[in-house]
């Protein structure tokens, strides 16, 4: 299945509420950029949920004909604010469960594909950040997003230094890559893991100079999704290849 098909939002589950049956959906990169703001550390768990709910909760009878997520909110602010804590917790239970990259690191596993070639499949490992005793899903999600933000910053620092320090990069291009890509979700473990599982990224399970990483279809999807020019796509491609090749 192609990555663009995977990103067609189907309900993660359904919950009952005073306003009727509600479908719970996943979120897009753009959704999470809005939810996080400049830094998720700077906003409260309650504010995170307030921003998230209109994007992931929709009336069951307002879904698209194919059962996918509507393009616009289907619940009013009043309806959302009137949802009980139990309903919100149930919705977040589905959301957290299906965002495994927030609490489970991904690990590489060597497999043989249909062509008999050894490639690397990325799978989720054991839970690294379990829910604490007495912690609500509202609090848990906020904590996971803060941890994820910190990890993305570490990745950016690791990747952006060598990448952006190359002499042939213009200042404008370097800043564009840093601000729009490496600090976003493009190289987020969850995105890369889904891309590898979907066959959008394949490797020969080697690191260093012996590494071979094929990202052509992923880059084509990314260019369409983000409307990026070729020079920026080339730099993202190099960054992703470097990131995947460094993992065993």
BELUR-V940120 format. One line per field, one symbol per residue. ss: DSSP state (a for helix, b for strand, c for the rest). phi: phi as a letter, one per 40 degrees, with the letter a starting at -180 (. if undefined). A space follows every 50 residues. Layout:
ss = ???
phi = ???
//
This chain:
ss = ccaaaacccbccbbbbbccbbbbbccccaaaaaaaacccaaaccaaaaaa aaaaaabbbaaacccccbccccccccaaaaacccaaaaaaaaaaaaacca aacbbbbbbbbbcccccbbbbbbbbbbcccccccccaaaaaaaaaaaaaa aaaaaaaaaaaaaaccccccaaaaaaaaaaaaccccccaaaaaaaaaccc cbbccccaaaccbbcaaaaaaaaaaacccaaaaaaaaaaaaaaaaccc
phi = .ccccccccbdcibbcacchcbcbbcbcdcdcccccgcacccbcdccdcc ccdccbbacdcbccdcgccccbdbbcdcccccccccccccccdcccdcbc ccbbccbcbcbbcccgccbbbcbcccccbccccgcccccccccccccccc ccccccccccdccccccccccccdccccccbcccbdbcdcccccccccgc bbbbgbbgcccbbbbdccccccccccfccdccccccdccccccccccb
//
